[in-house]
Amino acid sequence: MNQLPQFLYLTTIGWKTGKQHRIEIWFVEHNNDRYYIISELHKHAHWVQNIMHNPRVSFTVNDKIFTGTARMVEQDKEPKLAAEVSNLMSTKYGWNEGLIVELVYH
């Protein structure tokens, strides 16, 4: 039985230090080419602050490395997308609280 990967490894560039910052985080894939993660600390998380200053990121899923961009999903402007991602996270992990961030690879 092929088990779904539980973690995505996100690398951002520190907006103060300029150094790479890597985290392990829960994720879901949606619409075939987009990945979504949730910041429990909303905009207070260091990795979110890094994205706000520089949206270029890299991330790894199942040993596949992607480069791309990240953006915050505006839940009031994109309620359908936010609801779909929240439902996927809740189904996969039993949790969906926080700021949704979309990762797109190029």
Phi, psi and chi 1 to 4 in degrees:
 res  aa     phi    psi   chi1   chi2   chi3   chi4
   1 MET       -  127.5 -178.4  167.2  117.7      -
   2 ASN   -84.7  115.3 -168.8    4.6      -      -
   3 GLN   -89.0  138.7 -173.2  176.4   -3.4      -
   4 LEU   -66.7  140.4  -70.2  173.6      -      -
   5 PRO   -65.1  141.3   20.4  -27.7      -      -
   6 GLN   -90.1  -26.1  -66.6  -64.0  -58.0      -
   7 PHE  -127.1  150.1  -61.8  106.4      -      -
   8 LEU  -116.5  143.9  173.9  147.5      -      -
   9 TYR  -110.0  112.8  -62.9   88.5      -      -
  10 LEU  -103.8  132.1  173.8   69.7      -      -
  11 THR  -117.8  122.6  -57.4      -      -      -
  12 THR  -116.2  169.7   59.5      -      -      -
  13 ILE  -105.6  123.9  -57.6  -61.3      -      -
  14 GLY   -58.8  127.1      -      -      -      -
  15 TRP   -74.5  -19.6   68.9  -81.0      -      -
  16 LYS   -96.3  -41.4  -70.5 -177.8 -178.7  177.9
  17 THR   -93.3  -25.8   65.1      -      -      -
  18 GLY    75.9    2.7      -      -      -      -
  19 LYS   -91.8  154.7  -65.3  179.6 -179.4  176.5
  20 GLN   -67.9  140.2  -69.9 -171.5  -12.7      -
  21 HIS  -126.4  117.6  179.0   75.0      -      -
  22 ARG  -115.5  134.0 -173.0  170.6 -167.6 -117.7
  23 ILE  -129.5  157.3   62.1  165.0      -      -
  24 GLU  -104.8  129.8  176.1 -177.1   85.2      -
  25 ILE  -149.4  151.3 -168.1  165.2      -      -
  26 TRP   -67.3  152.7  -74.6  -12.0      -      -
  27 PHE  -155.3  165.2   77.5   99.4      -      -
  28 VAL  -136.0  152.2  -67.7      -      -      -
  29 GLU  -102.4  140.5 -173.5  176.7   -0.3      -
  30 HIS  -149.0  145.3 -175.6   52.1      -      -
  31 ASN    58.9   31.6  -67.9  -23.3      -      -
  32 ASN    66.7  -32.9  -65.5  -34.5      -      -
  33 ASP  -129.4   16.4   62.3  -12.5      -      -
  34 ARG  -128.3  142.0  -58.3 -166.1 -171.0  -72.4
  35 TYR  -117.7  146.7  -68.1   84.3      -      -
  36 TYR  -129.8  137.7  -65.7   88.2      -      -
  37 ILE  -130.6  162.6   55.3 -179.5      -      -
  38 ILE  -128.4  132.1  -65.4 -178.4      -      -
  39 SER   -94.8  110.9  170.3      -      -      -
  40 GLU   -62.9  -30.8 -173.2  174.0   20.1      -
  41 LEU   -91.4   10.5  -61.5  175.6      -      -
  42 HIS    53.4 -133.0  -64.0  -96.5      -      -
  43 LYS   -77.6   -0.6  -67.8 -177.9  178.9  178.0
  44 HIS   -83.0  -16.5  -61.4  -67.9      -      -
  45 ALA   -68.0  137.8      -      -      -      -
  46 HIS   -58.9  -40.5  -69.9  -95.1      -      -
  47 TRP   -66.4  -32.1   62.1  -91.2      -      -
  48 VAL   -69.5  -42.1  172.6      -      -      -
  49 GLN   -61.1  -39.1  -67.9  173.3   14.6      -
  50 ASN   -60.7  -44.6  -67.9  -17.4      -      -
  51 ILE   -64.5  -37.7  -71.6  168.3      -      -
  52 MET   -62.2  -31.1  -69.5  168.5   57.9      -
  53 HIS   -89.8  -28.6  -74.7   85.3      -      -
  54 ASN  -152.5  103.5  180.0   -3.5      -      -
  55 PRO   -74.7   -4.8   26.7  -33.4      -      -
  56 ARG   -74.4  128.3  -64.3 -169.3   52.7   74.0
  57 VAL  -138.7  167.3  -62.7      -      -      -
  58 SER  -130.6  153.4   64.2      -      -      -
  59 PHE  -152.1  154.2   55.1   98.1      -      -
  60 THR  -123.5  132.0  -54.8      -      -      -
  61 VAL  -134.4  124.4  177.4      -      -      -
  62 ASN    52.3   43.7  -93.6   -4.6      -      -
  63 ASP    66.3    8.3  -61.7  -35.7      -      -
  64 LYS   -96.4  127.6  -71.0  166.5   80.6  176.3
  65 ILE  -101.4  130.9  -60.2  170.9      -      -
  66 PHE  -120.9  146.3  -57.8   96.2      -      -
  67 THR  -118.6  144.8   57.8      -      -      -
  68 GLY  -178.6 -147.3      -      -      -      -
  69 THR  -132.5  159.1   54.2      -      -      -
  70 ALA  -125.2  150.9      -      -      -      -
  71 ARG  -150.0  154.3   72.6  171.9 -175.2   94.9
  72 MET   -80.3  136.4  -50.6  -38.9  145.6      -
  73 VAL   -83.9  121.4  172.6      -      -      -
  74 GLU   -83.7  100.7  -63.8 -176.3   51.6      -
  75 GLN   -62.1  -31.0  -64.3 -175.6   26.3      -
  76 ASP   -74.2  -27.4   56.3  -27.3      -      -
  77 LYS   -95.1  -18.5  -65.5 -179.2 -178.4  175.9
  78 GLU  -130.7   58.0  -58.1  171.0   87.5      -
  79 PRO   -63.1  -34.3   22.2  -31.8      -      -
  80 LYS   -66.1  -47.9 -175.9  174.7 -176.4  -82.5
  81 LEU   -61.7  -46.2  174.8   60.9      -      -
  82 ALA   -59.7  -41.7      -      -      -      -
  83 ALA   -66.4  -41.4      -      -      -      -
  84 GLU   -63.5  -46.0  -70.6  169.1  -12.2      -
  85 VAL   -65.3  -43.5  170.9      -      -      -
  86 SER   -59.7  -41.8  -69.4      -      -      -
  87 ASN   -64.9  -43.2 -174.7   45.9      -      -
  88 LEU   -62.4  -43.7  -71.2  168.7      -      -
  89 MET   -64.5  -42.1  -70.2  -66.4  -78.9      -
  90 SER   -64.3  -40.2 -169.5      -      -      -
  91 THR   -66.6  -43.2  -61.0      -      -      -
  92 LYS   -76.0  -40.6 -172.6  173.3  179.8 -178.9
  93 TYR  -120.9  -11.8  -59.1  105.4      -      -
  94 GLY    73.5   25.2      -      -      -      -
  95 TRP  -155.9  143.4  174.9   85.9      -      -
  96 ASN  -159.3   31.6   64.3    1.4      -      -
  97 GLU   -95.4  122.5  -57.7  -75.5  -37.1      -
  98 GLY   140.4 -165.8      -      -      -      -
  99 LEU   -86.9  123.3  173.7   68.2      -      -
 100 ILE   -84.6  133.0  -61.8  170.9      -      -
 101 VAL  -121.5  130.8  176.5      -      -      -
 102 GLU   -98.5  132.6  178.0 -177.0   73.9      -
 103 LEU  -113.4  126.7  -53.7  173.9      -      -
 104 VAL  -123.5  129.5 -179.3      -      -      -
 105 TYR   -95.4  152.0   57.7   89.0      -      -
 106 HIS  -117.5      -  -55.9  -73.4      -      -
